[in-house]
Amino acid sequence: MAPWQRSAVGLADAYARGETTPPAQLELLLERVAALNPRINAIIALDEAGARRAAHESAGRIAAGRARGPLEGVPVLVKDNILVRGLPCAWGSRVYANYVPAEDELPVARLRAAGAIILGKTNVPELTFEGITWNPVFGATRNPYDLALTPGGSSGGSVAAVAAGLAPLALGTDGGGSIRRPASHTGLVALKPSIGALPRVNSLPMMLHDLEVIGPIVRGAEDAALMYRAMAGADARDWRSRVAPAAPPPHAQGALRVLYVQRFGQAPLDPEIAASVEGAARALASLGLRIESGALPLDLDPLEEFWPAFGAAGVAMVMAQHPGKENLLGPRFQAMLEAGRKVGAGRYLAGLQIFERLRREAVELFQRYDLILTPSAAALPWPAETLYPQVIDGREVGPRGHAIYTGWVNACAIPAINLPCAPSRSGLPIGFQLAAAFGADELLLQVARRYEAAHPWQDRWPAIAFEA
C-alpha cells in the first residue's frame, strides 16, 4: 500500500510507529491535490497555511504522547455547505460567492478538537439541490472512475476527493440521499446519521427543515465509526440532539432480521445494480442475517408528490434573506424560487405532517425488522453536466427517478449507510443501502464492519488515483 492510500486507522498506526508524521502526510496529499484536482474539480478551496500549522501541532502532541484521539493528524475535507472558519462557503451559488464565515459549524469544531486537520472545502451543486455536482461558480466535479461522468450530488466533491485519494476523510450532508447516492457512485462508505445524532450549530439556513444531516464519507467502516463518534453527542443548542437515541435491537448479530426491498414498485432499476445488490443480500445471508424479500410497507406517494414543493419552499426561504439578489441564482433556481413563493402555508404544513406519519410508521416497521436493505441509487453514473439520467433500463424517468431509494430515510429521521458491492461490468462502482431504527447508528456501523471483513473493497481504486 502506498502512503497516500492510508485510511484514518492506518494513519493513526503509522504515526504511532513513527513511520510518518502529520506534516509529511499533509504535504503528500497536497502534492496529489495539485496533480489531480484540476482534472476532477473536487476541491474548491484549500487552507494550506492553517493545515500546515495544525499538522505541526498534531506532530508535537503525538511526539509528547498527548494525541487527542484516533483522528489526531488525519486530514479531512469539508463539503461547501458546512461552515469552516476563514474559508469561503459559496454553497455553489453566486448569492454566497463572497461569504467567509468566522466560526466553524459544530461538527467541524468537534473534528478539530479531536485533532483532525481541516484541509479544505469540496464542490457542491447550487444550494446543494441537484443530483449532480455542477454550479455556476466552480463548474462540474467529475467521477474519478470516468471523468466524463458525474460522481452524483450533492456531496459530489467530497466523494470524488476521497475516491481519488486526495484525503482519507470528508464531511458531507444528506437531505434526501446526498451522501449515500454519491458514495454508491464512487465506491465509498457514507453514513447518514439519525436526526440529532450529530448536532448542528452555526449552520447555513436549514432549507430542508430537519431532514438534512451531516455525515462521514470514507473508504472503510472503521473510519466511518471514528468520524461519527468524534462528532456525536448532545449539544443543548440543538434540541434534537438531546432526544435519547434508541438502543440497538437486543438481537445477536447472527439473528438480525433484514427486509430486502429489491425495488420500489414498478420504478425502473438498472439491471447491473439489481444484480449487484442481490449479491450483497446473499453475502449478508451468508453472515447469518435473516433475509426476507418484500415490499417496503410505507406509502411514499405523498412524500414524492410533496418533495418538489418542499424544495422550492426552501429556496424561497433562503432567498428571503437576500432580497434583490434573485438575479444571482441560476435559471433553474430562479424558477424554483418563483414556485416556492407560491407554496402556501397550509400546503407546507400538510407536507410536514407526511414526515410525522412516516416517522410513526417507521417505529412500527423496525419492531418487525432490524434492517432494511435496498439499492442506494437506481442508475449508474451519467454525464457530468446532465442533471439526471433520463432513461433507466430502457424507460424514461423524471428528475428523481435515480433517487427514489433514499429520501424516505430522511423523512423517517432514521440512519442509513451506503456500502460498496460488486461493480458494474465497466468497472463503475455500485452501492447498497442499509437503514435501521432511529438511534441505531452504531448497529449499522457494526454490520458494515462485519460485511467489509468478509467482502473487502478498500483495494478498489480508480486508475486516475495512481497518476499523481
C-alpha positions as CSV (number, residue, x, y, z in Angstrom):
1,M,0.0,0.0,0.0
2,A,1.3,3.4,-1.0
3,P,1.4,6.1,1.8
4,W,-1.4,8.1,0.3
5,Q,-3.7,5.1,0.5
6,R,-3.6,5.0,4.3
7,S,-7.0,5.2,6.0
8,A,-7.5,7.1,9.2
9,V,-7.0,3.9,11.1
10,G,-3.8,3.3,9.1
11,L,-2.5,6.8,9.7
12,A,-3.0,6.6,13.4
13,D,-1.0,3.4,13.4
14,A,1.7,4.8,11.2
15,Y,2.0,7.9,13.4
16,A,2.3,5.8,16.5
17,R,5.0,3.7,14.9
18,G,6.9,6.7,13.7
19,E,6.6,5.6,10.0
20,T,5.3,9.1,9.0
21,T,4.2,12.4,10.6
22,P,1.2,14.6,10.1
23,P,3.2,17.2,8.2
24,A,4.7,14.6,5.9
25,Q,1.3,13.1,5.2
26,L,-0.2,16.5,4.6
27,E,2.5,17.5,2.1
28,L,2.0,14.2,0.3
29,L,-1.7,14.9,-0.1
30,L,-1.2,18.5,-1.1
31,E,1.0,17.2,-4.0
32,R,-1.8,14.9,-5.0
33,V,-4.3,17.7,-4.9
34,A,-2.1,19.8,-7.1
35,A,-1.7,17.0,-9.6
36,L,-5.2,15.5,-9.7
37,N,-7.7,18.1,-8.6
38,P,-7.6,20.2,-11.8
39,R,-8.9,17.1,-13.6
40,I,-11.5,16.2,-11.1
41,N,-12.5,19.6,-9.7
42,A,-13.4,18.1,-6.3
43,I,-11.8,20.7,-4.0
44,I,-12.7,24.4,-4.4
45,A,-10.7,25.9,-1.5
46,L,-7.6,24.9,0.4
47,D,-6.4,26.1,3.8
48,E,-2.7,25.2,3.2
49,A,-1.4,27.5,5.9
50,G,-3.9,26.5,8.5
51,A,-3.5,22.8,7.7
52,R,0.3,23.0,7.9
53,R,0.0,24.8,11.3
54,A,-2.4,22.2,12.6
55,A,-0.2,19.3,11.2
56,H,2.8,20.6,13.1
57,E,0.7,21.0,16.3
58,S,-0.5,17.4,15.9
59,A,3.0,16.2,15.4
60,G,4.0,17.8,18.6
61,R,1.2,16.2,20.6
62,I,1.9,12.8,19.1
63,A,5.6,13.1,20.0
64,A,4.7,14.1,23.5
65,G,2.3,11.2,23.9
66,R,-0.7,13.6,24.1
67,A,-2.6,12.7,20.9
68,R,-6.2,13.8,21.3
69,G,-7.5,10.6,19.8
70,P,-7.5,8.3,16.8
71,L,-8.2,11.2,14.4
72,E,-5.1,13.1,15.5
73,G,-3.3,14.4,12.5
74,V,-5.7,13.0,10.0
75,P,-6.7,15.3,7.1
76,V,-10.4,16.0,6.5
77,L,-12.2,17.7,3.6
78,V,-15.5,19.6,4.2
79,K,-18.4,20.0,1.9
80,D,-19.0,23.6,0.8
81,N,-22.3,24.0,2.6
82,I,-20.8,23.3,6.0
83,L,-19.1,26.3,7.7
84,V,-15.4,26.3,8.2
85,R,-13.9,29.4,9.8
86,G,-11.8,31.5,7.4
87,L,-12.7,29.5,4.3
88,P,-15.3,30.5,1.7
89,C,-18.7,28.9,1.9
90,A,-20.1,29.7,-1.5
91,W,-22.8,27.0,-1.4
92,G,-22.3,26.6,-5.1
93,S,-24.1,29.9,-5.7
94,R,-23.2,33.4,-6.8
95,V,-25.5,34.6,-3.9
96,Y,-23.0,33.3,-1.4
97,A,-19.8,33.6,-3.5
98,N,-18.2,36.1,-1.1
99,Y,-19.3,34.6,2.2
100,V,-16.5,33.7,4.6
101,P,-17.7,32.5,8.0
102,A,-15.9,33.4,11.1
103,E,-16.8,30.2,13.0
104,D,-16.8,26.5,12.4
105,E,-20.1,24.6,12.3
106,L,-20.2,22.4,15.4
107,P,-19.2,19.0,13.7
108,V,-16.1,20.8,12.2
109,A,-15.2,22.2,15.6
110,R,-15.5,18.8,17.1
111,L,-13.2,17.3,14.5
112,R,-10.7,20.0,15.2
113,A,-10.9,19.3,18.9
114,A,-10.3,15.6,18.1
115,G,-7.0,16.5,16.4
116,A,-8.2,16.3,12.8
117,I,-6.7,18.6,10.2
118,I,-9.2,20.6,8.1
119,L,-7.7,20.6,4.7
120,G,-10.3,22.5,2.6
121,K,-13.7,22.7,1.0
122,T,-15.3,20.5,-1.6
123,N,-17.6,21.3,-4.5
124,V,-21.4,21.2,-4.5
125,P,-24.3,21.9,-6.9
126,E,-26.0,25.2,-6.4
127,L,-27.7,25.4,-3.0
128,T,-26.9,21.6,-2.8
129,F,-30.1,20.8,-4.6
130,E,-29.1,18.6,-7.5
131,G,-28.2,15.0,-8.1
132,I,-25.0,16.1,-9.9
133,T,-22.2,18.4,-8.7
134,W,-22.1,21.4,-11.0
135,N,-22.6,25.1,-10.2
136,P,-22.1,28.4,-12.0
137,V,-19.3,29.4,-9.7
138,F,-16.9,26.4,-9.8
139,G,-18.3,24.2,-12.6
140,A,-18.6,20.4,-12.7
141,T,-17.0,17.8,-10.5
142,R,-16.1,14.6,-12.3
143,N,-16.2,11.0,-11.2
144,P,-12.7,9.6,-10.7
145,Y,-13.8,6.3,-12.2
146,D,-14.7,8.0,-15.5
147,L,-14.1,11.8,-15.9
148,A,-16.9,12.1,-18.4
149,L,-19.4,11.1,-15.7
150,T,-20.8,12.6,-12.6
151,P,-20.0,11.4,-9.0
152,G,-23.6,12.4,-8.2
153,G,-24.7,15.0,-5.8
154,S,-24.9,16.9,-3.8
155,S,-21.8,15.7,-1.9
156,G,-20.0,15.0,-5.2
157,G,-16.9,17.0,-4.4
158,S,-16.4,15.1,-1.1
159,V,-16.8,11.6,-2.6
160,A,-14.7,12.4,-5.7
161,A,-11.8,13.6,-3.5
162,V,-11.9,10.6,-1.2
163,A,-12.2,8.2,-4.1
164,A,-9.2,9.7,-5.8
165,G,-7.1,9.6,-2.7
166,L,-6.9,13.3,-2.1
167,A,-7.8,12.9,1.6
168,P,-8.9,9.8,3.7
169,L,-11.9,11.5,5.2
170,A,-14.6,14.0,4.1
171,L,-17.8,15.5,5.5
172,G,-21.0,15.6,3.5
173,T,-24.6,16.5,4.1
174,D,-27.6,14.3,3.3
175,G,-31.1,15.8,3.0
176,G,-32.5,13.1,0.6
177,G,-29.6,10.9,-0.2
178,S,-26.9,13.4,-0.9
179,I,-24.1,11.4,0.7
180,R,-25.4,7.8,0.1
181,R,-26.0,8.1,-3.6
182,P,-22.7,9.8,-4.5
183,A,-20.9,7.3,-2.3
184,S,-22.5,4.5,-4.3
185,H,-21.3,6.1,-7.5
186,T,-17.7,6.2,-6.2
187,G,-17.2,3.0,-4.2
188,L,-17.2,4.6,-0.7
189,V,-18.9,4.2,2.7
190,A,-21.2,7.0,3.8
191,L,-23.3,7.2,6.9
192,K,-26.5,9.2,7.1
193,P,-27.0,9.5,10.8
194,S,-30.3,9.7,12.7
195,I,-31.6,13.2,13.0
196,G,-29.9,14.8,16.0
197,A,-27.1,12.2,16.4
198,L,-24.6,14.8,15.1
199,P,-25.8,18.2,16.4
200,R,-25.8,21.1,14.1
201,V,-25.0,24.5,15.5
202,N,-23.9,27.6,13.5
203,S,-25.0,26.4,10.0
204,L,-26.4,27.7,6.8
205,P,-30.2,28.1,6.6
206,M,-31.9,24.7,7.0
207,M,-33.5,24.6,3.6
208,L,-34.9,21.1,4.1
209,H,-36.3,21.6,7.6
210,D,-34.7,19.0,9.9
211,L,-34.1,16.3,7.1
212,E,-30.6,17.4,6.3
213,V,-27.9,15.9,8.5
214,I,-24.1,15.8,8.4
215,G,-22.3,12.5,7.9
216,P,-18.9,10.9,7.2
217,I,-17.7,9.9,3.8
218,V,-14.8,7.4,3.9
219,R,-13.3,4.3,2.4
220,G,-14.0,1.9,5.2
221,A,-16.4,1.1,8.0
222,E,-13.9,1.6,10.8
223,D,-13.1,5.1,9.6
224,A,-16.8,5.9,9.5
225,A,-17.1,4.9,13.1
226,L,-14.2,7.1,14.1
227,M,-15.6,10.2,12.4
228,Y,-19.1,9.5,13.7
229,R,-18.0,9.2,17.3
230,A,-15.8,12.3,17.2
231,M,-18.8,14.4,16.1
232,A,-21.6,12.7,18.1
233,G,-23.1,13.7,21.4
234,A,-25.8,16.1,22.6
235,D,-25.4,19.9,22.5
236,A,-28.0,22.0,24.3
237,R,-28.2,24.4,21.4
238,D,-29.7,21.7,19.1
239,W,-32.7,20.3,20.9
240,R,-32.9,17.3,18.5
241,S,-29.6,16.1,19.8
242,R,-31.0,15.8,23.3
243,V,-33.5,13.2,22.4
244,A,-32.1,9.9,23.8
245,P,-31.4,7.6,20.9
246,A,-33.0,4.2,20.9
247,A,-30.7,1.3,21.8
248,P,-29.8,-1.2,19.0
249,P,-32.3,-4.1,19.0
250,P,-31.5,-6.8,21.6
251,H,-30.7,-9.5,19.0
252,A,-27.5,-11.4,18.5
253,Q,-25.7,-10.2,15.3
254,G,-26.4,-13.5,13.6
255,A,-30.1,-13.2,14.2
256,L,-30.7,-9.7,12.7
257,R,-33.9,-9.6,10.7
258,V,-33.5,-7.9,7.3
259,L,-36.2,-6.8,4.9
260,Y,-34.7,-6.8,1.4
261,V,-36.6,-4.5,-0.8
262,Q,-35.4,-5.4,-4.3
263,R,-37.1,-2.4,-6.0
264,F,-39.7,0.2,-5.3
265,G,-42.9,-0.9,-7.2
266,Q,-42.6,-0.7,-10.9
267,A,-39.9,2.0,-10.9
268,P,-37.0,1.1,-13.3
269,L,-33.8,-0.1,-11.8
270,D,-30.6,-0.6,-13.7
271,P,-30.2,-4.4,-14.2
272,E,-26.5,-4.3,-13.2
273,I,-27.4,-2.5,-9.9
274,A,-30.2,-5.0,-9.3
275,A,-27.8,-8.0,-9.8
276,S,-25.1,-6.4,-7.6
277,V,-27.4,-5.7,-4.7
278,E,-28.8,-9.2,-5.0
279,G,-25.3,-10.4,-4.5
280,A,-24.9,-8.2,-1.4
281,A,-28.1,-9.7,0.0
282,R,-26.7,-13.2,-0.4
283,A,-23.5,-12.1,1.2
284,L,-25.3,-10.8,4.2
285,A,-27.3,-14.0,4.4
286,S,-24.0,-15.9,4.5
287,L,-23.0,-13.9,7.6
288,G,-26.1,-15.3,9.3
289,L,-28.5,-12.4,8.9
290,R,-32.1,-13.4,8.2
291,I,-33.1,-12.0,4.8
292,E,-36.7,-11.7,3.9
293,S,-37.7,-10.2,0.5
294,G,-40.7,-8.0,0.2
295,A,-42.1,-4.5,-0.5
296,L,-41.4,-1.6,1.8
297,P,-44.6,-1.3,3.8
298,L,-44.8,2.5,3.7
299,D,-46.9,4.8,1.5
300,L,-44.3,7.0,-0.2
301,D,-46.5,8.5,-2.9
302,P,-47.5,11.6,-0.8
303,L,-43.8,12.2,0.0
304,E,-42.8,12.1,-3.7
305,E,-45.7,14.4,-4.5
306,F,-44.7,16.9,-1.8
307,W,-40.9,16.9,-2.5
308,P,-40.8,19.4,-5.3
309,A,-42.8,21.9,-3.3
310,F,-40.8,21.2,-0.2
311,G,-37.5,22.0,-2.0
312,A,-38.9,25.1,-3.8
313,A,-40.2,26.5,-0.5
314,G,-36.7,26.0,0.9
315,V,-35.2,28.1,-1.9
316,A,-37.8,30.8,-1.2
317,M,-36.9,30.8,2.5
318,V,-33.2,31.1,1.7
319,M,-33.7,33.9,-0.8
320,A,-36.0,35.9,1.5
321,Q,-32.8,36.5,3.5
322,H,-31.1,38.0,0.3
323,P,-33.7,40.4,-1.2
324,G,-32.6,41.9,-4.5
325,K,-30.2,39.1,-5.3
326,E,-32.6,36.8,-7.2
327,N,-30.8,37.5,-10.4
328,L,-27.6,35.9,-9.0
329,L,-29.4,32.5,-9.0
330,G,-29.0,30.1,-11.9
331,P,-32.1,30.0,-14.2
332,R,-33.4,26.7,-12.8
333,F,-33.3,28.1,-9.3
334,Q,-34.9,31.3,-10.3
335,A,-37.8,29.2,-11.5
336,M,-37.8,27.2,-8.2
337,L,-37.8,30.4,-6.3
338,E,-41.0,31.6,-8.0
339,A,-42.6,28.2,-7.4
340,G,-41.5,28.3,-3.8
341,R,-43.1,31.7,-3.2
342,K,-46.4,30.2,-4.3
343,V,-46.3,27.3,-1.8
344,G,-48.9,28.2,0.8
345,A,-48.5,27.7,4.5
346,G,-51.3,25.1,4.5
347,R,-49.6,23.1,1.8
348,Y,-46.3,23.2,3.6
349,L,-47.6,22.3,7.0
350,A,-49.6,19.5,5.5
351,G,-46.4,18.3,3.9
352,L,-44.6,18.3,7.3
353,Q,-47.4,16.0,8.6
354,I,-46.3,13.5,5.9
355,F,-42.9,13.3,7.7
356,E,-44.6,12.9,11.1
357,R,-46.7,10.0,9.7
358,L,-43.7,8.3,8.2
359,R,-41.8,8.6,11.5
360,R,-44.6,6.9,13.4
361,E,-44.8,4.2,10.8
362,A,-41.1,3.7,10.9
363,V,-41.2,2.9,14.6
364,E,-43.7,0.1,13.8
365,L,-41.6,-1.1,10.9
366,F,-38.5,-1.5,13.0
367,Q,-40.3,-3.5,15.6
368,R,-40.6,-6.2,12.8
369,Y,-37.2,-5.8,11.2
370,D,-33.7,-4.7,12.3
371,L,-32.5,-3.5,8.9
372,I,-34.0,-2.5,5.5
373,L,-31.8,-3.4,2.5
374,T,-32.3,-1.5,-0.8
375,P,-30.2,-0.2,-3.7
376,S,-28.7,3.2,-3.0
377,A,-29.4,4.5,-6.5
378,A,-31.5,3.3,-9.4
379,A,-28.9,4.3,-12.1
380,L,-25.2,4.1,-12.7
381,P,-23.4,7.5,-13.1
382,W,-24.3,9.6,-16.1
383,P,-22.7,12.5,-17.9
384,A,-21.2,15.1,-15.6
385,E,-23.2,18.1,-16.7
386,T,-26.6,16.4,-17.3
387,L,-29.0,17.0,-14.4
388,Y,-30.3,13.4,-14.2
389,P,-30.4,10.2,-16.2
390,Q,-33.4,10.5,-18.5
391,V,-33.6,6.7,-19.2
392,I,-33.1,3.8,-16.7
393,D,-33.4,0.2,-18.0
394,G,-34.9,1.5,-21.3
395,R,-37.6,3.6,-19.6
396,E,-37.9,7.3,-19.4
397,V,-37.7,8.8,-15.9
398,G,-38.0,12.2,-14.3
399,P,-35.6,14.2,-12.1
400,R,-35.9,11.9,-9.1
401,G,-36.0,8.6,-11.0
402,H,-32.4,7.8,-10.0
403,A,-33.0,8.9,-6.4
404,I,-36.1,7.1,-5.2
405,Y,-34.4,4.8,-2.7
406,T,-33.0,7.4,-0.3
407,G,-35.4,10.2,0.5
408,W,-37.8,8.2,2.6
409,V,-35.0,7.6,5.1
410,N,-34.6,11.3,5.7
411,A,-38.3,11.8,6.0
412,C,-38.4,9.0,8.7
413,A,-35.5,10.6,10.6
414,I,-33.6,7.2,10.7
415,P,-30.0,6.3,10.0
416,A,-28.8,4.6,6.8
417,I,-25.4,3.6,5.4
418,N,-24.1,3.1,1.8
419,L,-21.7,0.1,1.4
420,P,-20.0,-0.9,-1.8
421,C,-21.0,-4.1,-3.6
422,A,-19.8,-5.7,-6.9
423,P,-19.0,-3.0,-9.5
424,S,-20.6,-2.9,-13.0
425,R,-19.1,-4.7,-16.0
426,S,-17.4,-1.5,-17.0
427,G,-15.9,-1.0,-13.5
428,L,-18.3,1.7,-12.2
429,P,-19.0,1.4,-8.5
430,I,-22.3,0.2,-7.2
431,G,-23.6,0.5,-3.6
432,F,-26.4,-0.7,-1.5
433,Q,-28.2,0.9,1.4
434,L,-28.9,-0.4,4.9
435,A,-31.4,1.5,7.0
436,A,-32.1,1.0,10.7
437,A,-34.3,2.3,13.5
438,F,-33.9,5.8,14.9
439,G,-30.8,5.9,17.1
440,A,-29.4,2.6,15.8
441,D,-26.5,4.2,14.0
442,E,-24.0,2.0,15.8
443,L,-25.8,-1.1,14.7
444,L,-25.3,0.0,11.1
445,L,-21.6,0.5,11.8
446,Q,-21.3,-2.9,13.4
447,V,-22.9,-4.6,10.4
448,A,-20.8,-2.6,8.0
449,R,-17.6,-3.8,9.7
450,R,-18.8,-7.5,9.5
451,Y,-19.7,-7.2,5.9
452,E,-16.4,-5.4,5.0
453,A,-14.4,-8.0,6.8
454,A,-16.0,-10.8,4.7
455,H,-16.1,-8.8,1.4
456,P,-13.4,-6.1,1.4
457,W,-13.3,-3.3,-1.1
458,Q,-10.6,-0.9,0.1
459,D,-8.2,-2.2,-2.6
460,R,-10.5,-0.8,-5.4
461,W,-9.2,2.5,-6.7
462,P,-9.9,4.4,-9.9
463,A,-7.0,4.4,-12.4
464,I,-6.6,8.2,-12.0
465,A,-5.6,7.8,-8.3
466,F,-2.3,6.3,-9.5
467,E,-1.5,9.1,-11.9
468,A,-0.4,11.7,-9.4
